[in-house]
Amino acid sequence: MFENGGALRSIIAILCFCLLVARMFPTGVVSADPYPPPGRLPVCGDQDGSETPFVLNCLDLAQLPEVQTFTVSGSGGVQITFDFVYRQASLNNELGFFLVDGLDASVDGLRPGEAGYLEAAYRRAEIIFPHASDASTPDVVKRVPGGSILMFFLVSNSTFAELQKANLENSPEKLPVAFFSWDTLNPDGLDHFVGYQHKTTGLVQFGFEDLLNGGDVDYDDVVYNVSTAQIGAAITPTTSDGGGTDFLPVAAAGLAVVALVLGGGGFWYWRRRLATAGNVVLPTRPRGSSAPVISGDRPLPQAIRANAWLEVGSSGGARYPLGDDPVTVGFTGDCSINLAGGGAGRPERVRIWRREGSYMLHKLSRFGVVTVSGRPAAAWIVLEEGDEIVLGDQRLIFRLVATADEG
């Protein structure tokens, strides 16, 4: 394979360069969580009218990639101000944070997912915005040492005290549940936290999604700004899922470079299928909707008007019309289309919905096999007529009939 040794030496040189860069710039490993779709976030101003103009989907802030924690730079004491700026939730949530010991989010030697981690973390917890807060809630000021690393959590429709009493282990089978900025701690294993940063001022904005299984994926249930009063102590978001500058960042950097060199063709092939950021409006299903949950043994109600549908199984199988409301497809009873007949308990789950005239597939699951027309599914994909969608051992075909105004 390496007849003259030149290619091998080149790859070794690239990996050594990645090692050097990783040591010079101690960033964390970026997780593989889905990139959130554009919707109402980010926001400028304040929903309560105290800061104007109030603008949804504000272009003055740029999204931070897969933010998990943030680090407060500076030395000595740093004063941090939390400003609740927007709420689109019907649930009354409570927001808090706790300090972690490193970029791997460890607490007292325990790492996320290990026995006793949550109990140790909760001993450090501080409440920022109490139960039922909204944009009219006064700003909250906290003082932390420079260099502190903070992790946020949200208790859905309840209080932190009740969480400790009724669901200390944060089981999805109990209430209340908590969602964390560190997504592997979430009871559904999904990303419930997004971040943005102002392009000129450096102000940071975070948003939480407060429902299990990804909810409506709008991340606007609790939206708040974070700023510092100490000059030069800017907030530095970190994207680590654990590891600092140890082996994982080096390996990730090296593999990324090799993948870029060897897989450029595949990138260009799939680029046309990815959603374009910044020019779409996310449709949402209203909370409390009476729309039925349909099992995999029968199609959606014929009253739903749609020019697209999913065929399940071989040609002539069940058809599921696709309307404007989001449709989840997976192997559990809460999915709109439940495929459990062929694989009960499988982890694969996707959401399909219509956005500005196109149907989008959003991969929700972190594990299992999801492909579209033979290719591993990206976080967001524009579906095209005839695409074969495979979830585990189940096969679906996306069908689309052109309307008159589409030519």
C-alpha positions as CSV (number, residue, x, y, z in Angstrom):
1,M,0.0,0.0,0.0
2,F,2.9,2.4,0.8
3,E,5.4,1.3,-1.8
4,N,7.8,4.2,-1.4
5,G,6.9,5.1,2.2
6,G,6.1,8.7,1.1
7,A,2.3,8.5,1.9
8,L,3.0,6.9,5.3
9,R,5.5,9.6,6.2
10,S,3.0,12.2,5.2
11,I,0.3,10.8,7.4
12,I,2.7,10.5,10.3
13,A,3.7,14.1,9.8
14,I,0.0,15.2,9.9
15,L,-0.6,13.3,13.1
16,C,2.4,14.8,14.7
17,F,1.2,18.3,13.7
18,C,-2.2,17.5,15.2
19,L,-0.5,16.5,18.4
20,L,1.4,19.8,18.5
21,V,-1.8,21.8,17.8
22,A,-3.7,19.9,20.5
23,R,-1.1,20.7,23.1
24,M,-0.9,24.4,22.1
25,F,-4.7,24.9,22.1
26,P,-6.4,22.9,24.9
27,T,-9.9,22.5,23.4
28,G,-12.2,19.6,24.2
29,V,-13.7,17.0,21.9
30,V,-16.7,18.1,20.0
31,S,-19.6,15.7,20.5
32,A,-21.6,14.2,17.7
33,D,-24.9,15.6,18.8
34,P,-27.3,16.9,16.1
35,Y,-26.8,20.5,15.2
36,P,-30.1,22.3,16.2
37,P,-32.3,23.7,13.4
38,P,-32.8,27.5,13.2
39,G,-36.0,28.7,14.8
40,R,-36.7,31.6,17.1
41,L,-33.1,31.6,18.5
42,P,-31.0,33.4,19.0
43,V,-32.8,36.5,20.4
44,C,-31.7,40.1,20.8
45,G,-33.2,42.3,23.5
46,D,-35.5,41.0,26.2
47,Q,-39.0,39.6,26.0
48,D,-40.1,41.7,29.0
49,G,-39.5,44.9,27.0
50,S,-36.6,46.1,29.2
51,E,-34.1,45.8,26.4
52,T,-35.2,46.9,22.9
53,P,-35.4,46.2,20.1
54,F,-36.5,42.6,20.8
55,V,-35.7,40.5,17.7
56,L,-36.2,36.7,17.2
57,N,-33.6,34.8,15.1
58,C,-31.2,37.7,15.6
59,L,-28.3,37.8,13.2
60,D,-26.0,39.5,15.8
61,L,-25.2,36.3,17.5
62,A,-23.5,33.2,16.0
63,Q,-24.1,29.6,17.1
64,L,-21.5,27.9,19.2
65,P,-20.8,24.3,18.0
66,E,-22.1,21.6,20.4
67,V,-21.5,23.6,23.6
68,Q,-21.5,21.4,26.7
69,T,-20.0,23.6,29.5
70,F,-18.3,27.0,29.7
71,T,-15.2,28.2,31.4
72,V,-14.8,31.6,33.2
73,S,-11.5,33.1,32.3
74,G,-9.6,35.5,34.5
75,S,-8.2,35.3,38.0
76,G,-9.6,36.0,41.5
77,G,-13.3,36.5,41.9
78,V,-15.4,36.9,38.8
79,Q,-19.0,38.3,38.9
80,I,-21.3,36.6,36.5
81,T,-24.8,38.1,35.6
82,F,-27.6,35.8,34.3
83,D,-30.4,37.5,32.4
84,F,-33.6,35.6,31.6
85,V,-34.5,37.0,28.1
86,Y,-37.0,34.6,26.5
87,R,-39.5,31.8,27.4
88,Q,-41.7,29.9,25.0
89,A,-42.5,27.1,27.5
90,S,-45.8,26.1,28.9
91,L,-43.9,24.2,31.7
92,N,-42.6,25.9,34.8
93,N,-39.0,25.0,34.9
94,E,-36.1,25.7,37.3
95,L,-32.5,26.5,36.2
96,G,-29.3,25.9,38.1
97,F,-25.6,25.1,37.7
98,F,-22.7,23.4,39.5
99,L,-19.0,23.6,39.2
100,V,-17.1,20.7,37.6
101,D,-13.4,19.9,38.1
102,G,-12.2,19.7,34.5
103,L,-13.1,19.6,30.9
104,D,-14.1,15.9,31.4
105,A,-16.9,17.3,33.7
106,S,-15.6,15.2,36.6
107,V,-16.8,15.9,40.1
108,D,-14.8,14.6,43.1
109,G,-13.1,12.1,40.9
110,L,-16.4,10.8,39.3
111,R,-17.1,11.3,35.7
112,P,-20.6,11.6,34.0
113,G,-22.5,8.3,34.0
114,E,-20.5,6.8,36.9
115,A,-22.4,5.7,40.0
116,G,-22.7,8.6,42.5
117,Y,-21.9,11.3,40.0
118,L,-25.3,13.1,40.2
119,E,-25.4,13.0,43.9
120,A,-21.9,14.5,44.1
121,A,-22.8,17.2,41.5
122,Y,-26.0,18.1,43.3
123,R,-24.1,18.9,46.5
124,R,-22.5,21.7,44.5
125,A,-25.7,22.9,42.8
126,E,-26.8,26.5,42.9
127,I,-30.2,27.7,41.6
128,I,-30.1,30.6,39.1
129,F,-33.8,31.0,38.2
130,P,-36.3,29.4,40.5
131,H,-39.4,27.5,39.5
132,A,-41.8,29.3,37.1
133,S,-39.4,32.2,36.3
134,D,-39.7,34.0,33.0
135,A,-38.2,37.0,31.2
136,S,-39.6,39.4,33.8
137,T,-37.5,37.7,36.6
138,P,-34.8,40.0,37.9
139,D,-31.2,39.4,36.8
140,V,-29.2,37.0,39.0
141,V,-25.6,37.7,40.0
142,K,-23.2,34.9,41.1
143,R,-19.5,35.1,42.1
144,V,-17.2,32.3,41.1
145,P,-13.4,32.0,40.9
146,G,-11.7,32.7,37.6
147,G,-11.0,29.5,35.7
148,S,-14.2,27.8,37.0
149,I,-16.0,25.4,34.7
150,L,-19.8,25.5,34.9
151,M,-22.4,22.9,33.9
152,F,-26.0,24.0,33.6
153,F,-29.1,21.9,34.4
154,L,-32.9,22.5,34.1
155,V,-35.5,20.7,36.2
156,S,-38.6,20.2,33.9
157,N,-41.8,21.6,35.3
158,S,-40.7,21.2,38.9
159,T,-38.0,22.2,41.4
160,F,-34.5,21.0,42.2
161,A,-35.7,20.1,45.7
162,E,-38.4,17.8,44.3
163,L,-35.9,16.2,41.9
164,Q,-33.7,15.3,44.8
165,K,-36.6,13.9,46.7
166,A,-38.5,12.0,43.9
167,N,-35.9,11.1,41.2
168,L,-32.3,11.4,42.4
169,E,-31.1,9.1,39.7
170,N,-32.9,11.1,37.0
171,S,-34.7,8.2,35.5
172,P,-36.9,8.8,32.4
173,E,-39.5,6.6,34.0
174,K,-40.0,9.0,37.0
175,L,-40.9,12.7,37.5
176,P,-39.5,15.2,37.6
177,V,-36.6,14.9,35.2
178,A,-33.6,17.1,34.8
179,F,-31.8,18.0,31.5
180,F,-28.1,19.1,31.5
181,S,-25.8,21.0,29.2
182,W,-23.7,17.8,29.2
183,D,-26.0,15.8,27.0
184,T,-24.9,12.3,28.0
185,L,-26.4,13.0,31.5
186,N,-29.8,13.5,30.0
187,P,-32.3,10.7,30.7
188,D,-33.1,10.4,26.9
189,G,-29.4,10.8,25.9
190,L,-30.2,13.7,23.6
191,D,-28.9,17.2,23.3
192,H,-31.2,19.7,25.2
193,F,-28.8,22.7,25.2
194,V,-27.6,25.2,22.7
195,G,-25.4,28.3,22.8
196,Y,-24.7,31.4,20.9
197,Q,-22.2,34.3,21.2
198,H,-22.6,37.9,20.2
199,K,-20.3,38.7,17.3
200,T,-19.0,42.0,18.8
201,T,-19.6,42.1,22.5
202,G,-18.8,38.5,23.3
203,L,-22.0,38.1,25.3
204,V,-23.1,34.4,25.5
205,Q,-26.7,33.1,25.2
206,F,-27.9,29.7,26.1
207,G,-31.2,27.9,25.5
208,F,-32.8,24.7,26.9
209,E,-35.3,22.2,25.5
210,D,-37.5,21.0,28.4
211,L,-39.3,17.8,27.1
212,L,-38.1,14.2,26.8
213,N,-37.1,12.7,23.5
214,G,-36.0,16.0,22.0
215,G,-39.4,17.7,22.6
216,D,-40.1,20.1,19.7
217,V,-36.4,20.8,19.2
218,D,-36.7,24.6,19.5
219,Y,-34.5,25.1,22.6
220,D,-36.4,28.2,23.5
221,D,-38.1,27.0,26.7
222,V,-35.6,28.8,28.9
223,V,-33.3,31.3,27.1
224,Y,-30.8,33.4,29.1
225,N,-27.7,35.6,28.6
226,V,-24.5,35.3,30.5
227,S,-22.1,38.2,31.0
228,T,-19.3,39.2,33.3
229,A,-18.6,42.4,35.2
230,Q,-14.8,41.9,35.3
231,I,-13.0,43.3,32.3
232,G,-11.1,40.6,30.5
233,A,-13.0,37.8,32.2
234,A,-14.9,36.8,29.1
235,I,-16.9,33.6,29.1
236,T,-15.2,30.9,27.1
237,P,-17.6,28.1,26.0
238,T,-16.1,24.6,25.9
239,T,-17.4,21.7,23.8
240,S,-15.8,18.9,25.6
241,D,-17.6,15.6,26.2
242,G,-14.6,14.6,28.3
243,G,-10.8,14.5,27.9
244,G,-9.1,17.9,27.8
245,T,-5.9,17.5,25.8
246,D,-5.3,13.8,26.5
247,F,-5.5,11.1,23.9
248,L,-9.0,11.6,22.7
249,P,-8.5,15.2,21.4
250,V,-5.3,14.1,19.6
251,A,-7.0,11.1,18.1
252,A,-10.0,13.2,17.0
253,A,-7.8,15.8,15.4
254,G,-5.7,13.2,13.6
255,L,-8.8,11.3,12.4
256,A,-10.4,14.5,11.3
257,V,-7.5,15.4,9.1
258,V,-7.2,11.9,7.6
259,A,-10.9,11.9,7.0
260,L,-10.7,15.2,5.2
261,V,-7.9,14.0,3.0
262,L,-9.5,10.6,2.1
263,G,-13.2,11.5,2.2
264,G,-13.5,14.9,0.4
265,G,-15.5,13.4,-2.4
266,G,-18.1,12.1,0.0
267,F,-18.4,15.5,1.7
268,W,-19.2,17.2,-1.6
269,Y,-21.7,14.5,-2.5
270,W,-23.7,15.0,0.7
271,R,-23.4,18.8,0.9
272,R,-26.3,19.3,-1.4
273,R,-28.5,17.2,0.9
274,L,-27.8,19.1,4.1
275,A,-30.2,21.8,5.3
276,T,-28.9,25.3,4.7
277,A,-28.5,27.2,8.0
278,G,-30.1,30.5,8.6
279,N,-32.8,30.6,5.9
280,V,-35.5,28.3,7.2
281,V,-38.2,28.7,9.8
282,L,-38.8,25.7,12.1
283,P,-42.4,24.5,12.3
284,T,-43.5,23.3,15.7
285,R,-46.3,21.1,17.0
286,P,-48.3,23.1,19.5
287,R,-48.0,21.7,23.0
288,G,-51.2,19.9,24.1
289,S,-52.0,19.0,20.4
290,S,-54.9,16.5,20.1
291,A,-53.2,14.9,17.1
292,P,-53.3,11.1,17.6
293,V,-50.2,8.9,18.1
294,I,-50.4,6.3,15.3
295,S,-49.1,2.8,15.7
296,G,-47.1,1.1,13.0
297,D,-50.0,-1.2,12.1
298,R,-52.2,1.5,10.4
299,P,-51.7,4.7,8.4
300,L,-52.2,8.2,9.6
301,P,-55.7,9.6,9.3
302,Q,-56.8,10.3,5.8
303,A,-58.0,13.7,6.9
304,I,-54.3,14.8,6.8
305,R,-53.8,16.5,3.5
306,A,-50.3,15.9,2.1
307,N,-48.5,15.4,-1.2
308,A,-45.8,13.2,0.5
309,W,-45.8,10.0,2.3
310,L,-43.7,7.1,3.7
311,E,-44.0,3.6,2.4
312,V,-43.1,1.0,5.0
313,G,-41.7,-2.3,3.8
314,S,-41.9,-3.5,0.3
315,S,-43.9,-2.0,-2.5
316,G,-47.5,-1.9,-1.7
317,G,-46.9,-1.7,2.1
318,A,-48.5,0.6,4.5
319,R,-48.5,4.3,3.6
320,Y,-48.2,7.1,6.1
321,P,-49.1,10.6,4.7
322,L,-46.8,13.4,5.8
323,G,-48.4,16.8,6.6
324,D,-47.0,19.9,8.1
325,D,-46.8,18.6,11.7
326,P,-43.6,16.7,12.7
327,V,-43.7,12.9,12.6
328,T,-41.4,10.8,14.6
329,V,-40.4,7.3,13.4
330,G,-38.9,4.7,15.7
331,F,-39.5,1.6,17.8
332,T,-41.2,3.0,20.9
333,G,-44.9,3.6,21.6
334,D,-44.5,7.4,21.7
335,C,-43.4,7.6,18.0
336,S,-46.0,8.8,15.5
337,I,-45.0,5.8,13.4
338,N,-44.1,2.8,15.6
339,L,-42.0,0.2,13.9
340,A,-41.8,-2.0,16.9
341,G,-43.3,-5.0,15.1
342,G,-39.9,-5.8,13.6
343,G,-37.5,-4.6,16.3
344,A,-38.9,-3.8,19.7
345,G,-36.4,-1.9,21.8
346,R,-34.1,-0.7,19.0
347,P,-32.6,2.8,19.6
348,E,-33.1,4.3,16.1
349,R,-35.4,7.3,15.9
350,V,-35.8,10.1,13.4
351,R,-38.2,13.1,12.9
352,I,-39.6,14.1,9.6
353,W,-41.2,17.5,8.9
354,R,-41.9,20.0,6.3
355,R,-39.8,23.2,6.2
356,E,-40.3,25.9,3.6
357,G,-41.7,23.4,1.1
358,S,-39.1,20.7,1.6
359,Y,-39.3,17.6,3.8
360,M,-36.4,17.3,6.3
361,L,-35.2,14.2,8.2
362,H,-33.7,14.9,11.6
363,K,-31.7,12.0,13.1
364,L,-32.6,12.0,16.8
365,S,-30.8,8.8,18.0
366,R,-27.2,8.7,18.9
367,F,-26.9,4.9,18.5
368,G,-28.1,2.3,16.0
369,V,-28.1,2.3,12.2
370,V,-29.9,5.0,10.2
371,T,-29.2,5.4,6.5
372,V,-30.7,7.4,3.7
373,S,-30.3,6.0,0.2
374,G,-27.4,3.8,1.4
375,R,-25.5,6.6,3.2
376,P,-25.2,7.1,6.9
377,A,-27.7,9.8,7.9
378,A,-26.3,13.2,8.7
379,A,-28.0,15.3,11.5
380,W,-30.2,17.0,9.0
381,I,-31.0,15.8,5.4
382,V,-33.3,17.2,2.7
383,L,-35.4,14.2,1.6
384,E,-35.8,13.6,-2.2
385,E,-38.4,11.5,-4.0
386,G,-37.5,7.8,-3.8
387,D,-35.0,8.0,-0.9
388,E,-34.7,4.8,1.0
389,I,-34.7,5.3,4.7
390,V,-33.4,2.4,6.8
391,L,-33.8,2.3,10.6
392,G,-32.3,-0.8,12.0
393,D,-33.9,-3.7,10.1
394,Q,-36.8,-1.6,8.8
395,R,-37.0,0.0,5.4
396,L,-39.1,3.0,4.4
397,I,-39.4,4.8,1.1
398,F,-40.0,8.6,0.9
399,R,-42.5,9.5,-1.8
400,L,-43.2,13.0,-3.1
401,V,-45.7,14.1,-5.7
402,A,-44.9,17.5,-7.3
403,T,-47.6,20.1,-6.9
404,A,-48.8,22.4,-9.7
405,D,-46.8,25.4,-8.3
406,E,-43.7,23.3,-8.2
407,G,-43.9,22.7,-11.9
